[in-house]
């Protein structure tokens, strides 16, 4: 018998008896009142916006203690952690002063040493590591009157050979000058194992640096996660002119700006804002449209690529824009919506290889994260990345992705299991979690509200073209938008917040969405058990793999409702 504790309740089940697990959890759902995906699809539900709440707030001032620089000289600043391999961790920090002026001179990355000393006892550092790199980046604009920026020295050091589920004490700094950070700790996550999972995984998107953002972060810290996943749009530095003047609507406020400017010191403030959490738990990120930050000589994503340690070499993507990582029994794939996602491109080719290597007996859960949502019923960004969905969706379906998290839309929405706009019990559960609290404010209008259906050209993506088409079946047949909440949209609420993903075993996970306004009251805005059904959906993978091998040129993914027929045809050799 196997057992574990969660929220003071001991769960017991016989190993190997999946039906026993299902029966047990079905009874538990009745007791707790928490629904599961087994009960879906659910009737669409919308929570109306609470008009007593503000739609947004401005960013924290540079003097705010949560964002102001508190160290001097080459003392470590902006400390952060990120996962590398299951037994390795990246430690990132910055030293020196950034520059903002008409003419800037980059610092020499070799002028300051880098090392992390660490051990399993406070004050006793048995190990040292200097594996990694130090770098600076610049943001340059060739327009009169615009200020340029060059960063402090950013260090990325990799710690290897770490034991699982172990508390490590560490300091980072320069061994030559003796300037080290104060001691901090992190707890390593479990190794790949179908019976071992991180305690809680916090997931948020479109966070920003507002007072709403600070409430979101405080609430995340209160929930004590072991890992943070940020689904794009971090600092919103590109909501500002280089001089530091910002606005909720950049194009409305600065129509004469010669280029989409950024105020790069926002990145430094944001990294300090995040340090109390991400110096203690790893944070994994994926780029959003606000990380593009175009500058002179056609450069893009300079801050994103320099500031975040991405395990791209470890997963052999060799790109900061798409990668994968494993923690316990979960395989995460992080996909880029603002780089080439075509089937002929490098991202798709890497994704195909990465998915083919996933061993569901070791990592039963397969989770995808990318910034722009494929399923979204809000007016904002409605069907904006249809081209990406058309290129990639069938691959995620064919390999049995369980959950997909996205941001971009500044609201919360949970979908019924869906594939190609059809309800499908073996499709992923899509969640939009772009409600972190950024300066652009909350999204309220739905595409199905009267007069709110956007034309395809009104929601132009920051990368790629548009692939508009009207629906061909169902209640929205012949239309670009539904005239009511779509059947694939189970729950939506225009509130700021974050989510907690708790995997309980190889079959069950608990998803909880916490609204910011509930931080001192009812802590749950939405909650559901996500239930994997490998015994039911395995046939889909088998049928599609066989069809692809037999008919590679004419192959099309067979959805669940046609799977049995497809298998019969293949078995009979028809």
Protein Blocks (a to p, Z undefined) as FASTA:
>chain_A
ZZddeehiacdddehilklmmmmmmmmmmmnopacfklmccddddddddfkbcfbdcddd
fklmklpcfbehjbcehiacddfbfkbccddddedjddddfbdcdddfklpccdddddfb
ehiafbccfedcddddddddfbehiacdddddddddddehiaehiacddddddfknopac
ddddddddddddfkbccfbdcddehkbjafklmmmmmmmmmnopabdcdeejjlommmcc
fkopacfblmlmmmmbcbdcddfklmmmmmmmmmmmmmmbccdddddfklnopaehhiah
klmmmmpccfkllnonopakbccddehjbccddddfkbcfbfkbmklmmmmmmmmmpcfk
lmmpacdddfbdfbdcbfghpaklmmmmmmmmmmmmmnopabdcdehiacdddddddeeh
iacfkbccdddfklnopanopafbdfkbghiaccfklmccfedcddddddfedjkgoiab
dcbdcfklmbdcddddddddddfblmbccdddddfklmmmcfbfbdcdddddfklmmmmm
mmmmmmmmmmmmlgccddfklmmmmmmmmmnoZZ
